[in-house]
């Protein structure tokens, strides 16, 4: 879930400096009109590819699943297609298997990247998840300007274990903000004026989601993956004052995103409202949790609270 950030979708961690270009250049990717593409009936293979993406999402997502079910079609199918690719790439770099070397993961990520760009050009892949993503990307104009930073942030997790302010900003842009922009491309369905107006809010929402997950996954990232994302944060001495500073920035991002989400089309507004409010609730719960406890366990939103958030979004239309 970037406007539902990719890290928001995961039941465990997921994060994400630039990759060399792979596959055809952006100029060789066929230009496709969202309106024209919408009239082409999907093939059986297209349908199976989207169904496989839905399987990936069901297996990995929790909060994302609550929000995604409120999307209208075809937005629901295409957002799932985006998130399935995000999930596959994320698992390559985040699967905590000590016997899987970083070099092997890197080669697999490169193969995935090349397949994505090839499918973006041809519209086809033998990898069902890549095929589903390419179909969505071609329909809604999701190009290398968004895909390349995402894959670059993925690759960073194979070699970067600590960040400074500049590298963190680059990482968050690729791992979360651009995923929010991919979703926004779907939500506005070719309306470039609306995309330009709403893009800053999508970026702020993606950043908030990612930073919440950095905070709630503090222990797992450090202990299982050897990573610390926030500059200057030592998990061993992490305290309440540092927690409050991080949450203040997150809450500012959420407030800015809220001003944009109420302008979304009705077919997507309720779902994005649910995602926003789930993470606002997480921020509140993190603020009420001692830093020492955040260091030991992952803070969660109980299902009954999620249900209340969903019900409120349905009743209000997400406004």
N, C-alpha and C positions, 0 to 999 in steps of 0.2 A: 504495500500500500504504500513514492512516491507522490498526482498531488499526494498520494500515499507513499511515503518514502520506502525505498526498498528494504531498509533495515526494519521498518515497521512491520513488515510482513513476516518476519522470521520468528520462530519460536525460540531460537537461540541467536547467537551473534551473527553479524554480517557487516562488513565495512568495505571501505575501500581506501620526472614523473611522466612522462607521456610515452605512448607506444609509437613505434614506427608504423607508418601506414601499411595496412595489409589489404590485399584485394584491389578491386577497381577503384579509381578515383571517384569523388562525388559527381564529377561532370558526366561519368558514364552510366550513372544510375538513371533508369528511365524516369522521366517526370510523370507523375500520375496524379490526376485530379481526384480529391476525396469524393466529389460528387459522382464522377464517372465510375470510380471503383465500386461505389456502393450499389450500382445496378448489376454488377457481375455476380451471378450466383456462385457460392463456394462449391468446389468439387468435393467428392467423397474424401479425398486425401486431405483437403483443407479442413474439413469437419473433424477428421480423425486427429489432425495436428492440434486443433484447438481443444479437442477433448483431452489430449495428452497433457496440454498445458494446464487444464483445469485439475487433472489428477495431481500434478506437481504442487499446485497451490493448496489443494486440500490436505496434502501430506505434510506441508511445512508451515502453513499460516494459521494464525489464531485470530488476532485482532483484524488482520486484513480480510479474513473471511467474513467477519461480522459486517464490515463496511462494504465489501464488494457485492454482497447479495442485494444491496440497495441500489446498485447501478442499474439503469435501464439497458436494454439491448439496443444497438450492438456494443455500447461502451463496455459492458461487463465482460463480454468475450475478449475484446481487444486489450483491456487492462490486464486480464489474466494472461494473455499472450506475452505482454511485456514482462510481467512479474515472473513468469516461468523461466524466461531466459535469465533474468536477474538472479533467480534462485540457483539455477544450474551453475552459472559462473561463480557465484558466491561460494557454493559448496566446493568447487575446485580449490579455492584458496583457504577456506575456513574449516574444512573437515579435519578434526583434530587427531589425525592418524600419524604417529611419529615415524612410521615406517615408509611414509609416502614423501619422497624428497621434494624439495622446492623446485629443483630443476625439472623433474617429471611433471609437476603441477604446471609449471610455466609452459612447457611444451604443449600440454593439453589445452591450456588457456589460449595459446597462440593458434592451435588448430580450430578451436571454437571461434575465435575472432575471424580467422580467414573464412570459415564457413558462413558466418554472419554477413560479412561483406559480399561474399559471392552470392548468397541468397538475396541480399538487398538488390543486387544487380539483375539476377535471373528470375527471382520470385520463387525459387524452389530449393529445397534441401532434403537430403535423406534423413536428417535429424529432425524429428517431428517438432520439437520445441523451437528449433531455429526456423523451421518452415513457418510455424505459426507466428513467430515474431516478425519475420520478413514480410509476411502478408499484411500484418498490422502496420509495420513501418512504411511500406510502400503506399498503403491506403491513406495514411494520415500525414505523410511527409516527415517522418522521423528519420533524420539523416545522420551522417558521420559527425556533425557538430555536437550531437548529443551522445552518440554511441561510443566514439573514441574516448572522451573523458571518463565514461563509465568503466570501460575496459582497462584504462590506465590506472584508475584507482584500485580496481581488482588486483592488477599486477603489483601494485605497491605493497599489498599485504604479504607478498612473498619475500620481500627484502627489507621493508621499513618497519621497525618495531617501536620507534618513538618519533614524535612529530614536533616541529616548531610551529609557530603561528602560520607561516606561509604555507608549509607543506600540509598542515591540517586543513586550511581553507581550500587548497587544491583537491585534497582527498574528499572532503565533504561535498564539494561541487560535483565530483565524478561519481561518488557512491550514492548520493541522495538527491541533490538538487536537480541534476539532469533527468533523473527518473521521474521526478515531479513534473518536469517540463514535457517528458514523453507522454505522461498521462494527460497533461493539459492539451497537448496536440489532439488527443482523442476526444477530450471533452468539448473542445470548440469546433471540431470537425471542419477544419479548413478556413475558419474565420480568423484571418491574420490580425485584424484590428483587435479582436477580443484577446487573442494570444498575447499580443504585445502589452495590452493593458493588464492582464492577469498574471503574466510571467513572474514579476517580482514577488507576488504572494505565493506562487507555487514554489519558488526558490526558498523563501523563508520557511515554508511549511516543511519542505524536505530537510532543510538544515535542522529544524527543531526536532523532527523525528530521529534523525541520525544522532544528534547530541544526547537525546534522552536515552537512546540505546547504548551509547558509549558509557553513560553514567550507570545505568542499571546492569550492564554487562561488565562492569569494572573488574570483578573478581575473575570471571571466566576468561576474559580477554588476557588478563595478566598471567593467570596461573596456567591455563591450558594452551594459550596461543603465544604467550610471551610478548604481548603488545600493550602499549599504553598510548591512548590517542590524545588526551588533553595535554598540552605542553606544561611542563613543570609539575605534573601531578605524580606524586609518589604514593601508590596504593597503601604502603605501610604506614604513612603519616597523614593520609587523607582525613580532613576534618570538616566540621559543620560549616565553618566560614567559607571554605573552598567550595563545598557543595552549594551554598547559597549564592555565591558568585556565578557559578555555572548555570544554576537554575534561573537566575535573573535574566541572563542572556537568552535562555531557551524561552522563557515566558514572553520576552520582547518579540521573538520570532513568531510565536504562536499568536500574539495580538496582531501583528502585522498581517499574518496569513488570514486571520479571521475577517479582516476588512475586505480581502479579495474573495474569499470563498462564498460570501453571500451574493456575489455577482455571477457565480457560475450558472450554467444552464440547469434547469430543474432535473434533468436526467442524471446529473452527476452531483448536484449540490448536497443532497442528503447523505450520500456515501462519504463525501469529503468531510462533511460536518461530523459524522460519526468518528472518522479517523482522527480529526483534529481534537475532538472532545475526549476521546480515549487517551490521547497523549497529554492533554491538559490535566486529566485525572492522574495519569502517571507522574506528571511533574508535581502535583500536589502531594501525592503519596511519598515521593522521594523527599520532598521538603520536610515531611513529618517523620522521616526515618533517619535515625542517627547515622552519621557517616560511617561509623565503625560497622554498623549492620549492613549498609549498602556494600561494604567491602566483603561481606560474607555471603549474602544471598541476593537473588534477583527479585526486585519489587514487581508485583503484578497487580492488575485490576481484577477483582473477583467477577465471576460470570454474571452474578445478579446486578452488579453495577454496570457492566457492559450492556446488559439487557435494558436497563433504565436509560442509558445514553442513546441506544438505538431507538427506543420508543419515543424519546423526546424529539429526535431528529425526524422521525416519521410524522409525528403530530405537527411539527412546526414547518415541515418542508425544508429543513436545514437552515432556515434563516435565524 
